[in-house]
Amino acid sequence: ALLGLAWGIGPYVTAPAAIARQQADGPWQAWAPGRVDQIVAAGQPVFVDFTAAWCVTCQYNKKTTLSDPAVLADLAEKKVVLLRADWTRRDPAITAALQQLGRNGVPVYVLYQAGRAPVLMSEILSVADMRAALASL
């Protein structure tokens, strides 16, 4: 009976955690193979954060440059779609995408725009570098 009760309320217990996780990610969407090409083909620029939970540099960049109000305002103004490729569990599709970029680990930050080669950003992101890259859009 207790198992049945747990089964019945399980979705209600886990749903707030999932909602909180979505809110914590803010404007970020999950990366998937083909998503970048699809969005760029629709005329929107894309910024991809190839990251992992165990990557200290990734977490530092998230808390600093990628949370900076000026950077976030520039991203919103330029209507940049934000995709996060979470490599925490070494997803093979993300590994393949990293290899296509000539990289074999995270962090990797890439700005995509129609008609231009992808712009690979520094592993240690600075507000100045991000704003300069976004100004070129």
A tleap script that builds the chain and sets N, CA, C and O, in Angstrom:
source leaprc.protein.ff14SB
mol = sequence {
  NALA LEU LEU GLY LEU ALA TRP GLY ILE GLY
  PRO TYR VAL THR ALA PRO ALA ALA ILE ALA
  ARG GLN GLN ALA ASP GLY PRO TRP GLN ALA
  TRP ALA PRO GLY ARG VAL ASP GLN ILE VAL
  ALA ALA GLY GLN PRO VAL PHE VAL ASP PHE
  THR ALA ALA TRP CYS VAL THR CYS GLN TYR
  ASN LYS LYS THR THR LEU SER ASP PRO ALA
  VAL LEU ALA ASP LEU ALA GLU LYS LYS VAL
  VAL LEU LEU ARG ALA ASP TRP THR ARG ARG
  ASP PRO ALA ILE THR ALA ALA LEU GLN GLN
  LEU GLY ARG ASN GLY VAL PRO VAL TYR VAL
  LEU TYR GLN ALA GLY ARG ALA PRO VAL LEU
  MET SER GLU ILE LEU SER VAL ALA ASP MET
  ARG ALA ALA LEU ALA SER CLEU
}
set mol.1.N position { 0.828 -1.194 0.000 }
set mol.1.CA position { 0.000 0.000 0.000 }
set mol.1.C position { 0.866 1.250 0.000 }
set mol.1.O position { 0.569 2.228 -0.686 }
set mol.2.N position { 1.943 1.204 0.779 }
set mol.2.CA position { 2.842 2.357 0.841 }
set mol.2.C position { 3.506 2.588 -0.514 }
set mol.2.O position { 3.685 3.728 -0.943 }
set mol.3.N position { 3.867 1.495 -1.177 }
set mol.3.CA position { 4.462 1.602 -2.504 }
set mol.3.C position { 3.482 2.246 -3.479 }
set mol.3.O position { 3.870 3.077 -4.300 }
set mol.4.N position { 2.218 1.861 -3.384 }
set mol.4.CA position { 1.192 2.451 -4.244 }
set mol.4.C position { 1.037 3.936 -3.982 }
set mol.4.O position { 0.851 4.720 -4.912 }
set mol.5.N position { 1.114 4.324 -2.711 }
set mol.5.CA position { 1.020 5.740 -2.360 }
set mol.5.C position { 2.206 6.502 -2.935 }
set mol.5.O position { 2.043 7.586 -3.496 }
set mol.6.N position { 3.402 5.930 -2.792 }
set mol.6.CA position { 4.604 6.573 -3.335 }
set mol.6.C position { 4.502 6.694 -4.852 }
set mol.6.O position { 4.874 7.718 -5.425 }
set mol.7.N position { 3.998 5.646 -5.499 }
set mol.7.CA position { 3.831 5.663 -6.957 }
set mol.7.C position { 2.853 6.767 -7.367 }
set mol.7.O position { 3.068 7.466 -8.358 }
set mol.8.N position { 1.785 6.911 -6.596 }
set mol.8.CA position { 0.753 7.892 -6.930 }
set mol.8.C position { 1.189 9.331 -6.748 }
set mol.8.O position { 0.753 10.206 -7.496 }
set mol.9.N position { 2.047 9.595 -5.765 }
set mol.9.CA position { 2.463 10.986 -5.541 }
set mol.9.C position { 3.827 11.296 -6.145 }
set mol.9.O position { 4.266 12.445 -6.125 }
set mol.10.N position { 4.496 10.287 -6.678 }
set mol.10.CA position { 5.830 10.484 -7.256 }
set mol.10.C position { 5.918 11.648 -8.226 }
set mol.10.O position { 6.808 12.486 -8.086 }
set mol.11.N position { 5.017 11.729 -9.216 }
set mol.11.CA position { 5.099 12.832 -10.175 }
set mol.11.C position { 4.961 14.207 -9.525 }
set mol.11.O position { 5.539 15.186 -9.997 }
set mol.12.N position { 4.202 14.273 -8.454 }
set mol.12.CA position { 3.996 15.562 -7.798 }
set mol.12.C position { 5.202 15.962 -6.965 }
set mol.12.O position { 5.435 17.148 -6.733 }
set mol.13.N position { 5.960 14.989 -6.520 }
set mol.13.CA position { 7.149 15.267 -5.727 }
set mol.13.C position { 8.292 15.690 -6.639 }
set mol.13.O position { 9.047 16.600 -6.296 }
set mol.14.N position { 8.432 15.046 -7.792 }
set mol.14.CA position { 9.557 15.345 -8.668 }
set mol.14.C position { 9.299 16.545 -9.570 }
set mol.14.O position { 10.251 17.192 -10.008 }
set mol.15.N position { 8.070 16.852 -9.853 }
set mol.15.CA position { 7.782 17.954 -10.774 }
set mol.15.C position { 8.361 19.292 -10.309 }
set mol.15.O position { 8.968 19.987 -11.124 }
set mol.16.N position { 8.206 19.692 -9.036 }
set mol.16.CA position { 8.791 20.973 -8.625 }
set mol.16.C position { 10.306 21.016 -8.811 }
set mol.16.O position { 10.855 22.063 -9.153 }
set mol.17.N position { 10.985 19.895 -8.590 }
set mol.17.CA position { 12.431 19.870 -8.791 }
set mol.17.C position { 12.769 20.106 -10.259 }
set mol.17.O position { 13.707 20.837 -10.577 }
set mol.18.N position { 12.004 19.489 -11.147 }
set mol.18.CA position { 12.238 19.687 -12.580 }
set mol.18.C position { 11.953 21.127 -12.980 }
set mol.18.O position { 12.684 21.711 -13.779 }
set mol.19.N position { 10.897 21.694 -12.427 }
set mol.19.CA position { 10.562 23.094 -12.721 }
set mol.19.C position { 11.664 24.013 -12.209 }
set mol.19.O position { 12.071 24.943 -12.906 }
set mol.20.N position { 12.148 23.761 -11.003 }
set mol.20.CA position { 13.223 24.582 -10.441 }
set mol.20.C position { 14.469 24.497 -11.310 }
set mol.20.O position { 15.155 25.498 -11.514 }
set mol.21.N position { 14.767 23.297 -11.826 }
set mol.21.CA position { 15.940 23.134 -12.677 }
set mol.21.C position { 15.771 23.937 -13.963 }
set mol.21.O position { 16.722 24.571 -14.420 }
set mol.22.N position { 14.569 23.921 -14.558 }
set mol.22.CA position { 14.309 24.698 -15.771 }
set mol.22.C position { 14.472 26.187 -15.491 }
set mol.22.O position { 15.073 26.908 -16.287 }
set mol.23.N position { 13.940 26.647 -14.365 }
set mol.23.CA position { 14.050 28.061 -14.031 }
set mol.23.C position { 15.501 28.445 -13.800 }
set mol.23.O position { 15.917 29.540 -14.179 }
set mol.24.N position { 16.280 27.560 -13.185 }
set mol.24.CA position { 17.685 27.846 -12.920 }
set mol.24.C position { 18.458 27.987 -14.226 }
set mol.24.O position { 19.422 28.749 -14.296 }
set mol.25.N position { 18.043 27.257 -15.265 }
set mol.25.CA position { 18.708 27.355 -16.558 }
set mol.25.C position { 18.277 28.603 -17.323 }
set mol.25.O position { 18.900 28.959 -18.324 }
set mol.26.N position { 17.225 29.267 -16.867 }
set mol.26.CA position { 16.770 30.505 -17.496 }
set mol.26.C position { 16.516 30.333 -18.978 }
set mol.26.O position { 15.731 29.478 -19.388 }
set mol.27.N position { 17.191 31.159 -19.793 }
set mol.27.CA position { 16.938 31.137 -21.237 }
set mol.27.C position { 17.616 29.982 -21.976 }
set mol.27.O position { 17.434 29.835 -23.185 }
set mol.28.N position { 18.385 29.171 -21.276 }
set mol.28.CA position { 19.128 28.093 -21.922 }
set mol.28.C position { 18.219 26.931 -22.310 }
set mol.28.O position { 17.330 26.531 -21.559 }
set mol.29.N position { 18.472 26.403 -23.510 }
set mol.29.CA position { 17.761 25.227 -24.006 }
set mol.29.C position { 18.762 24.088 -24.153 }
set mol.29.O position { 19.967 24.321 -24.249 }
set mol.30.N position { 18.270 22.879 -24.168 }
set mol.30.CA position { 19.144 21.717 -24.332 }
set mol.30.C position { 19.632 21.621 -25.777 }
set mol.30.O position { 18.851 21.773 -26.716 }
set mol.31.N position { 20.923 21.370 -25.942 }
set mol.31.CA position { 21.517 21.135 -27.250 }
set mol.31.C position { 21.108 19.747 -27.734 }
set mol.31.O position { 20.959 18.820 -26.937 }
set mol.32.N position { 20.933 19.616 -29.020 }
set mol.32.CA position { 20.680 18.315 -29.643 }
set mol.32.C position { 21.285 18.359 -31.040 }
set mol.32.O position { 21.366 19.429 -31.642 }
set mol.33.N position { 21.714 17.205 -31.566 }
set mol.33.CA position { 22.270 17.187 -32.918 }
set mol.33.C position { 21.296 17.818 -33.911 }
set mol.33.O position { 20.102 17.517 -33.892 }
set mol.34.N position { 21.800 18.681 -34.765 }
set mol.34.CA position { 20.975 19.327 -35.782 }
set mol.34.C position { 20.288 20.603 -35.336 }
set mol.34.O position { 19.822 21.372 -36.177 }
set mol.35.N position { 20.210 20.851 -34.040 }
set mol.35.CA position { 19.517 22.049 -33.535 }
set mol.35.C position { 20.174 23.335 -34.020 }
set mol.35.O position { 19.489 24.267 -34.440 }
set mol.36.N position { 21.503 23.386 -33.961 }
set mol.36.CA position { 22.209 24.608 -34.363 }
set mol.36.C position { 21.893 24.927 -35.815 }
set mol.36.O position { 21.517 26.055 -36.135 }
set mol.37.N position { 22.044 23.940 -36.699 }
set mol.37.CA position { 21.778 24.162 -38.125 }
set mol.37.C position { 20.345 24.622 -38.361 }
set mol.37.O position { 20.097 25.509 -39.177 }
set mol.38.N position { 19.417 24.024 -37.654 }
set mol.38.CA position { 17.996 24.362 -37.795 }
set mol.38.C position { 17.741 25.821 -37.391 }
set mol.38.O position { 17.040 26.547 -38.097 }
set mol.39.N position { 18.299 26.240 -36.277 }
set mol.39.CA position { 18.069 27.600 -35.769 }
set mol.39.C position { 18.765 28.631 -36.650 }
set mol.39.O position { 18.187 29.669 -36.970 }
set mol.40.N position { 20.011 28.346 -37.044 }
set mol.40.CA position { 20.752 29.273 -37.913 }
set mol.40.C position { 20.048 29.400 -39.258 }
set mol.40.O position { 19.977 30.497 -39.814 }
set mol.41.N position { 19.525 28.294 -39.792 }
set mol.41.CA position { 18.793 28.327 -41.063 }
set mol.41.C position { 17.545 29.199 -40.962 }
set mol.41.O position { 17.090 29.760 -41.958 }
set mol.42.N position { 16.995 29.308 -39.750 }
set mol.42.CA position { 15.818 30.156 -39.528 }
set mol.42.C position { 16.210 31.621 -39.330 }
set mol.42.O position { 15.348 32.475 -39.122 }
set mol.43.N position { 17.512 31.908 -39.396 }
set mol.43.CA position { 17.969 33.295 -39.335 }
set mol.43.C position { 18.381 33.807 -37.969 }
set mol.43.O position { 18.627 35.002 -37.804 }
set mol.44.N position { 18.460 32.919 -36.985 }
set mol.44.CA position { 18.853 33.371 -35.650 }
set mol.44.C position { 20.265 32.912 -35.320 }
set mol.44.O position { 20.651 31.795 -35.664 }
set mol.45.N position { 21.044 33.772 -34.649 }
set mol.45.CA position { 22.359 33.334 -34.183 }
set mol.45.C position { 22.201 32.396 -32.983 }
set mol.45.O position { 21.193 32.432 -32.278 }
set mol.46.N position { 23.215 31.560 -32.769 }
set mol.46.CA position { 23.183 30.572 -31.686 }
set mol.46.C position { 24.507 30.619 -30.932 }
set mol.46.O position { 25.578 30.704 -31.533 }
set mol.47.N position { 24.416 30.562 -29.608 }
set mol.47.CA position { 25.597 30.421 -28.760 }
set mol.47.C position { 25.470 29.088 -28.042 }
set mol.47.O position { 24.468 28.821 -27.379 }
set mol.48.N position { 26.508 28.241 -28.180 }
set mol.48.CA position { 26.476 26.931 -27.533 }
set mol.48.C position { 27.529 26.876 -26.434 }
set mol.48.O position { 28.693 27.218 -26.638 }
set mol.49.N position { 27.083 26.436 -25.270 }
set mol.49.CA position { 27.936 26.208 -24.109 }
set mol.49.C position { 28.098 24.699 -23.960 }
set mol.49.O position { 27.199 24.013 -23.471 }
set mol.50.N position { 29.269 24.181 -24.393 }
set mol.50.CA position { 29.593 22.771 -24.179 }
set mol.50.C position { 30.187 22.693 -22.777 }
set mol.50.O position { 31.255 23.253 -22.528 }
set mol.51.N position { 29.518 22.014 -21.871 }
set mol.51.CA position { 29.855 22.077 -20.453 }
set mol.51.C position { 29.729 20.712 -19.791 }
set mol.51.O position { 29.287 19.748 -20.416 }
set mol.52.N position { 30.118 20.636 -18.527 }
set mol.52.CA position { 29.930 19.432 -17.710 }
set mol.52.C position { 29.896 19.849 -16.247 }
set mol.52.O position { 30.547 20.815 -15.848 }
set mol.53.N position { 29.134 19.112 -15.456 }
set mol.53.CA position { 29.000 19.430 -14.030 }
set mol.53.C position { 30.337 19.344 -13.303 }
set mol.53.O position { 30.562 20.080 -12.342 }
set mol.54.N position { 31.226 18.458 -13.745 }
set mol.54.CA position { 32.511 18.260 -13.083 }
set mol.54.C position { 33.587 19.222 -13.578 }
set mol.54.O position { 34.713 19.191 -13.082 }
set mol.55.N position { 33.264 20.064 -14.533 }
set mol.55.CA position { 34.230 21.004 -15.125 }
set mol.55.C position { 34.251 22.302 -14.313 }
set mol.55.O position { 33.302 23.085 -14.363 }
set mol.56.N position { 35.325 22.524 -13.573 }
set mol.56.CA position { 35.431 23.701 -12.706 }
set mol.56.C position { 35.425 24.988 -13.529 }
set mol.56.O position { 34.760 25.955 -13.155 }
set mol.57.N position { 36.151 25.011 -14.636 }
set mol.57.CA position { 36.185 26.205 -15.481 }
set mol.57.C position { 34.800 26.514 -16.034 }
set mol.57.O position { 34.398 27.675 -16.102 }
set mol.58.N position { 34.072 25.473 -16.430 }
set mol.58.CA position { 32.705 25.661 -16.936 }
set mol.58.C position { 31.832 26.336 -15.882 }
set mol.58.O position { 31.102 27.281 -16.180 }
set mol.59.N position { 31.914 25.846 -14.656 }
set mol.59.CA position { 31.083 26.392 -13.581 }
set mol.59.C position { 31.478 27.830 -13.265 }
set mol.59.O position { 30.619 28.664 -12.980 }
set mol.60.N position { 32.774 28.122 -13.314 }
set mol.60.CA position { 33.253 29.489 -13.090 }
set mol.60.C position { 32.669 30.429 -14.148 }
set mol.60.O position { 32.152 31.497 -13.821 }
set mol.61.N position { 32.756 30.022 -15.417 }
set mol.61.CA position { 32.239 30.861 -16.505 }
set mol.61.C position { 30.731 31.072 -16.392 }
set mol.61.O position { 30.232 32.154 -16.703 }
set mol.62.N position { 29.998 30.042 -15.946 }
set mol.62.CA position { 28.547 30.178 -15.765 }
set mol.62.C position { 28.229 31.218 -14.700 }
set mol.62.O position { 27.301 32.012 -14.856 }
set mol.63.N position { 29.002 31.211 -13.616 }
set mol.63.CA position { 28.736 32.114 -12.491 }
set mol.63.C position { 29.209 33.541 -12.762 }
set mol.63.O position { 28.746 34.483 -12.118 }
set mol.64.N position { 30.129 33.701 -13.713 }
set mol.64.CA position { 30.690 35.034 -13.978 }
set mol.64.C position { 30.177 35.564 -15.317 }
set mol.64.O position { 29.107 36.172 -15.372 }
set mol.65.N position { 30.914 35.345 -16.373 }
set mol.65.CA position { 30.602 35.927 -17.681 }
set mol.65.C position { 29.213 35.564 -18.193 }
set mol.65.O position { 28.492 36.434 -18.681 }
set mol.66.N position { 28.827 34.292 -18.089 }
set mol.66.CA position { 27.532 33.878 -18.638 }
set mol.66.C position { 26.351 34.308 -17.774 }
set mol.66.O position { 25.197 34.103 -18.151 }
set mol.67.N position { 26.633 34.904 -16.619 }
set mol.67.CA position { 25.582 35.459 -15.756 }
set mol.67.C position { 25.667 36.978 -15.676 }
set mol.67.O position { 24.885 37.612 -14.967 }
set mol.68.N position { 26.612 37.558 -16.401 }
set mol.68.CA position { 26.814 39.006 -16.355 }
set mol.68.C position { 25.612 39.729 -16.981 }
set mol.68.O position { 25.197 39.386 -18.088 }
set mol.69.N position { 25.056 40.718 -16.288 }
set mol.69.CA position { 23.870 41.421 -16.812 }
set mol.69.C position { 24.088 42.050 -18.192 }
set mol.69.O position { 23.178 42.029 -19.021 }
set mol.70.N position { 25.265 42.605 -18.452 }
set mol.70.CA position { 25.527 43.226 -19.756 }
set mol.70.C position { 25.578 42.169 -20.860 }
set mol.70.O position { 25.057 42.385 -21.954 }
set mol.71.N position { 26.201 41.035 -20.574 }
set mol.71.CA position { 26.268 39.946 -21.556 }
set mol.71.C position { 24.866 39.403 -21.826 }
set mol.71.O position { 24.488 39.192 -22.978 }
set mol.72.N position { 24.102 39.178 -20.765 }
set mol.72.CA position { 22.731 38.676 -20.931 }
set mol.72.C position { 21.873 39.661 -21.722 }
set mol.72.O position { 21.046 39.249 -22.536 }
set mol.73.N position { 22.064 40.955 -21.487 }
set mol.73.CA position { 21.311 41.971 -22.233 }
set mol.73.C position { 21.698 41.951 -23.708 }
set mol.73.O position { 20.834 42.055 -24.578 }
set mol.74.N position { 23.002 41.817 -23.994 }
set mol.74.CA position { 23.459 41.750 -25.388 }
set mol.74.C position { 22.892 40.512 -26.086 }
set mol.74.O position { 22.445 40.589 -27.230 }
set mol.75.N position { 22.913 39.380 -25.394 }
set mol.75.CA position { 22.369 38.146 -25.973 }
set mol.75.C position { 20.890 38.308 -26.299 }
set mol.75.O position { 20.433 37.883 -27.360 }
set mol.76.N position { 20.149 38.919 -25.392 }
set mol.76.CA position { 18.710 39.124 -25.607 }
set mol.76.C position { 18.467 40.117 -26.738 }
set mol.76.O position { 17.596 39.903 -27.581 }
set mol.77.N position { 19.235 41.200 -26.755 }
set mol.77.CA position { 19.062 42.231 -27.792 }
set mol.77.C position { 19.314 41.670 -29.189 }
set mol.77.O position { 18.608 42.009 -30.139 }
set mol.78.N position { 20.329 40.806 -29.307 }
set mol.78.CA position { 20.677 40.216 -30.606 }
set mol.78.C position { 19.845 38.968 -30.914 }
set mol.78.O position { 20.021 38.339 -31.958 }
set mol.79.N position { 18.930 38.612 -29.987 }
set mol.79.CA position { 18.057 37.439 -30.156 }
set mol.79.C position { 18.853 36.150 -30.398 }
set mol.79.O position { 18.520 35.341 -31.265 }
set mol.80.N position { 19.913 35.991 -29.603 }
set mol.80.CA position { 20.757 34.805 -29.704 }
set mol.80.C position { 20.080 33.654 -28.961 }
set mol.80.O position { 19.690 33.796 -27.802 }
set mol.81.N position { 19.946 32.522 -29.635 }
set mol.81.CA position { 19.399 31.327 -28.998 }
set mol.81.C position { 20.542 30.669 -28.221 }
set mol.81.O position { 21.626 30.449 -28.761 }
set mol.82.N position { 20.285 30.360 -26.956 }
set mol.82.CA position { 21.301 29.784 -26.079 }
set mol.82.C position { 21.069 28.290 -25.918 }
set mol.82.O position { 20.016 27.856 -25.449 }
set mol.83.N position { 22.073 27.509 -26.316 }
set mol.83.CA position { 21.989 26.058 -26.184 }
set mol.83.C position { 23.092 25.571 -25.251 }
set mol.83.O position { 24.229 26.037 -25.317 }
set mol.84.N position { 22.744 24.644 -24.397 }
set mol.84.CA position { 23.723 24.071 -23.468 }
set mol.84.C position { 23.870 22.584 -23.782 }
set mol.84.O position { 22.906 21.821 -23.721 }
set mol.85.N position { 25.106 22.188 -24.121 }
set mol.85.CA position { 25.432 20.793 -24.419 }
set mol.85.C position { 26.111 20.207 -23.184 }
set mol.85.O position { 27.294 20.452 -22.947 }
set mol.86.N position { 25.368 19.439 -22.405 }
set mol.86.CA position { 25.861 18.901 -21.136 }
set mol.86.C position { 26.601 17.587 -21.358 }
set mol.86.O position { 25.995 16.558 -21.655 }
set mol.87.N position { 27.911 17.641 -21.210 }
set mol.87.CA position { 28.795 16.501 -21.460 }
set mol.87.C position { 29.152 15.772 -20.157 }
set mol.87.O position { 30.113 15.003 -20.123 }
set mol.88.N position { 28.391 16.008 -19.097 }
set mol.88.CA position { 28.677 15.410 -17.790 }
set mol.88.C position { 28.819 13.898 -17.888 }
set mol.88.O position { 29.695 13.313 -17.250 }
set mol.89.N position { 27.966 13.263 -18.680 }
set mol.89.CA position { 28.000 11.796 -18.818 }
set mol.89.C position { 28.622 11.367 -20.150 }
set mol.89.O position { 28.389 10.253 -20.618 }
set mol.90.N position { 29.405 12.245 -20.748 }
set mol.90.CA position { 30.143 11.943 -21.994 }
set mol.90.C position { 29.229 11.458 -23.117 }
set mol.90.O position { 29.475 10.415 -23.724 }
set mol.91.N position { 28.188 12.214 -23.382 }
set mol.91.CA position { 27.236 11.906 -24.450 }
set mol.91.C position { 27.987 11.767 -25.781 }
set mol.91.O position { 28.722 12.678 -26.163 }
set mol.92.N position { 27.817 10.644 -26.494 }
set mol.92.CA position { 28.536 10.426 -27.753 }
set mol.92.C position { 28.229 11.478 -28.825 }
set mol.92.O position { 29.114 11.823 -29.608 }
set mol.93.N position { 27.010 11.990 -28.876 }
set mol.93.CA position { 26.668 13.020 -29.869 }
set mol.93.C position { 27.427 14.312 -29.571 }
set mol.93.O position { 27.874 14.997 -30.491 }
set mol.94.N position { 27.570 14.640 -28.302 }
set mol.94.CA position { 28.325 15.843 -27.922 }
set mol.94.C position { 29.809 15.623 -28.192 }
set mol.94.O position { 30.498 16.540 -28.639 }
set mol.95.N position { 30.307 14.419 -27.927 }
set mol.95.CA position { 31.703 14.091 -28.233 }
set mol.95.C position { 31.971 14.304 -29.719 }
set mol.95.O position { 32.998 14.874 -30.086 }
set mol.96.N position { 31.060 13.853 -30.575 }
set mol.96.CA position { 31.213 14.019 -32.028 }
set mol.96.C position { 31.203 15.496 -32.410 }
set mol.96.O position { 31.989 15.923 -33.256 }
set mol.97.N position { 30.316 16.279 -31.790 }
set mol.97.CA position { 30.251 17.716 -32.081 }
set mol.97.C position { 31.541 18.408 -31.654 }
set mol.97.O position { 32.038 19.282 -32.363 }
set mol.98.N position { 32.086 18.024 -30.502 }
set mol.98.CA position { 33.355 18.595 -30.043 }
set mol.98.C position { 34.475 18.259 -31.025 }
set mol.98.O position { 35.299 19.115 -31.348 }
set mol.99.N position { 34.506 17.012 -31.499 }
set mol.99.CA position { 35.530 16.595 -32.454 }
set mol.99.C position { 35.429 17.380 -33.756 }
set mol.99.O position { 36.451 17.726 -34.349 }
set mol.100.N position { 34.207 17.665 -34.207 }
set mol.100.CA position { 34.027 18.460 -35.427 }
set mol.100.C position { 34.598 19.866 -35.258 }
set mol.100.O position { 35.002 20.504 -36.230 }
set mol.101.N position { 34.625 20.338 -34.017 }
set mol.101.CA position { 35.181 21.662 -33.728 }
set mol.101.C position { 36.680 21.599 -33.432 }
set mol.101.O position { 37.303 22.619 -33.140 }
set mol.102.N position { 37.257 20.392 -33.510 }
set mol.102.CA position { 38.676 20.233 -33.230 }
set mol.102.C position { 38.995 20.228 -31.743 }
set mol.102.O position { 40.125 20.512 -31.348 }
set mol.103.N position { 38.022 19.912 -30.929 }
set mol.103.CA position { 38.202 19.896 -29.471 }
set mol.103.C position { 37.923 18.499 -28.940 }
set mol.103.O position { 37.193 17.717 -29.548 }
set mol.104.N position { 38.524 18.202 -27.783 }
set mol.104.CA position { 38.296 16.883 -27.185 }
set mol.104.C position { 37.881 16.968 -25.724 }
set mol.104.O position { 37.939 15.971 -25.004 }
set mol.105.N position { 37.469 18.136 -25.285 }
set mol.105.CA position { 37.020 18.309 -23.912 }
set mol.105.C position { 36.283 19.620 -23.754 }
set mol.105.O position { 36.155 20.399 -24.699 }
set mol.106.N position { 35.799 19.852 -22.543 }
set mol.106.CA position { 35.071 21.079 -22.230 }
set mol.106.C position { 35.906 21.915 -21.261 }
set mol.106.O position { 36.755 21.369 -20.557 }
set mol.107.N position { 35.684 23.207 -21.212 }
set mol.107.CA position { 34.619 23.966 -21.847 }
set mol.107.C position { 34.938 24.322 -23.297 }
set mol.107.O position { 36.095 24.494 -23.682 }
set mol.108.N position { 33.880 24.424 -24.077 }
set mol.108.CA position { 33.951 24.955 -25.440 }
set mol.108.C position { 32.744 25.867 -25.605 }
set mol.108.O position { 31.615 25.500 -25.276 }
set mol.109.N position { 33.006 27.062 -26.120 }
set mol.109.CA position { 31.953 28.055 -26.341 }
set mol.109.C position { 32.004 28.459 -27.803 }
set mol.109.O position { 33.056 28.847 -28.311 }
set mol.110.N position { 30.861 28.368 -28.481 }
set mol.110.CA position { 30.824 28.633 -29.920 }
set mol.110.C position { 29.646 29.533 -30.260 }
set mol.110.O position { 28.523 29.321 -29.802 }
set mol.111.N position { 29.930 30.542 -31.075 }
set mol.111.CA position { 28.897 31.445 -31.575 }
set mol.111.C position { 28.701 31.143 -33.058 }
set mol.111.O position { 29.643 31.223 -33.846 }
set mol.112.N position { 27.478 30.799 -33.426 }
set mol.112.CA position { 27.127 30.457 -34.808 }
set mol.112.C position { 26.239 31.544 -35.390 }
set mol.112.O position { 25.365 32.091 -34.718 }
set mol.113.N position { 26.491 31.843 -36.670 }
set mol.113.CA position { 25.678 32.820 -37.383 }
set mol.113.C position { 25.630 32.417 -38.850 }
set mol.113.O position { 26.614 31.909 -39.389 }
set mol.114.N position { 24.500 32.639 -39.491 }
set mol.114.CA position { 24.336 32.270 -40.899 }
set mol.114.C position { 25.399 32.955 -41.756 }
set mol.114.O position { 25.676 34.143 -41.593 }
set mol.115.N position { 25.987 32.189 -42.668 }
set mol.115.CA position { 26.937 32.739 -43.619 }
set mol.115.C position { 28.328 32.983 -43.072 }
set mol.115.O position { 29.178 33.523 -43.780 }
set mol.116.N position { 28.583 32.600 -41.832 }
set mol.116.CA position { 29.907 32.799 -41.235 }
set mol.116.C position { 30.398 31.506 -40.597 }
set mol.116.O position { 29.610 30.649 -40.194 }
set mol.117.N position { 31.706 31.391 -40.516 }
set mol.117.CA position { 32.288 30.240 -39.818 }
set mol.117.C position { 31.986 30.361 -38.325 }
set mol.117.O position { 31.884 31.473 -37.806 }
set mol.118.N position { 31.841 29.240 -37.633 }
set mol.118.CA position { 31.618 29.300 -36.184 }
set mol.118.C position { 32.771 30.027 -35.494 }
set mol.118.O position { 33.931 29.868 -35.875 }
set mol.119.N position { 32.448 30.818 -34.488 }
set mol.119.CA position { 33.457 31.551 -33.722 }
set mol.119.C position { 33.686 30.796 -32.418 }
set mol.119.O position { 32.802 30.726 -31.564 }
set mol.120.N position { 34.886 30.233 -32.276 }
set mol.120.CA position { 35.249 29.550 -31.038 }
set mol.120.C position { 35.770 30.586 -30.055 }
set mol.120.O position { 36.689 31.345 -30.363 }
set mol.121.N position { 35.179 30.610 -28.878 }
set mol.121.CA position { 35.565 31.568 -27.845 }
set mol.121.C position { 36.636 30.940 -26.948 }
set mol.121.O position { 36.872 29.732 -26.985 }
set mol.122.N position { 37.271 31.784 -26.148 }
set mol.122.CA position { 38.274 31.332 -25.192 }
set mol.122.C position { 37.648 30.422 -24.135 }
set mol.122.O position { 36.467 30.555 -23.815 }
set mol.123.N position { 38.443 29.499 -23.597 }
set mol.123.CA position { 37.940 28.619 -22.538 }
set mol.123.C position { 37.642 29.390 -21.260 }
set mol.123.O position { 36.738 29.027 -20.507 }
set mol.124.N position { 38.397 30.448 -21.018 }
set mol.124.CA position { 38.108 31.336 -19.894 }
set mol.124.C position { 37.415 32.543 -20.512 }
set mol.124.O position { 38.067 33.422 -21.075 }
set mol.125.N position { 36.105 32.577 -20.404 }
set mol.125.CA position { 35.325 33.641 -21.037 }
set mol.125.C position { 35.481 34.951 -20.284 }
set mol.125.O position { 35.451 34.984 -19.054 }
set mol.126.N position { 35.646 36.019 -21.033 }
set mol.126.CA position { 35.633 37.339 -20.403 }
set mol.126.C position { 34.414 38.097 -20.910 }
set mol.126.O position { 33.927 37.856 -22.015 }
set mol.127.N position { 33.938 39.004 -20.093 }
set mol.127.CA position { 32.801 39.836 -20.485 }
set mol.127.C position { 33.157 40.625 -21.739 }
set mol.127.O position { 32.344 40.728 -22.658 }
set mol.128.N position { 34.362 41.183 -21.784 }
set mol.128.CA position { 34.780 41.991 -22.938 }
set mol.128.C position { 34.779 41.171 -24.229 }
set mol.128.O position { 34.294 41.638 -25.260 }
set mol.129.N position { 35.320 39.951 -24.176 }
set mol.129.CA position { 35.356 39.103 -25.375 }
set mol.129.C position { 33.953 38.709 -25.834 }
set mol.129.O position { 33.659 38.719 -27.029 }
set mol.130.N position { 33.095 38.365 -24.884 }
set mol.130.CA position { 31.713 38.003 -25.233 }
set mol.130.C position { 30.993 39.181 -25.871 }
set mol.130.O position { 30.321 39.030 -26.891 }
set mol.131.N position { 31.137 40.360 -25.259 }
set mol.131.CA position { 30.433 41.530 -25.778 }
set mol.131.C position { 30.960 41.912 -27.159 }
set mol.131.O position { 30.187 42.338 -28.018 }
set mol.132.N position { 32.261 41.766 -27.380 }
set mol.132.CA position { 32.842 42.075 -28.692 }
set mol.132.C position { 32.318 41.100 -29.749 }
set mol.132.O position { 31.973 41.512 -30.856 }
set mol.133.N position { 32.259 39.821 -29.412 }
set mol.133.CA position { 31.748 38.824 -30.362 }
set mol.133.C position { 30.282 39.093 -30.685 }
set mol.133.O position { 29.866 38.974 -31.837 }
set mol.134.N position { 29.507 39.453 -29.676 }
set mol.134.CA position { 28.082 39.726 -29.892 }
set mol.134.C position { 27.869 41.015 -30.673 }
set mol.134.O position { 26.904 41.125 -31.430 }
set mol.135.N position { 28.752 41.984 -30.503 }
set mol.135.CA position { 28.639 43.251 -31.238 }
set mol.135.C position { 28.812 43.036 -32.738 }
set mol.135.O position { 28.317 43.822 -33.545 }
set mol.136.N position { 29.526 41.955 -33.112 }
set mol.136.CA position { 29.761 41.687 -34.535 }
set mol.136.C position { 28.562 41.039 -35.219 }
set mol.136.O position { 28.572 40.857 -36.437 }
set mol.137.N position { 27.535 40.690 -34.458 }
set mol.137.CA position { 26.343 40.056 -35.051 }
set mol.137.C position { 25.490 41.072 -35.794 }
set mol.137.O position { 24.453 40.717 -36.353 }
savepdb mol mol.pdb
quit
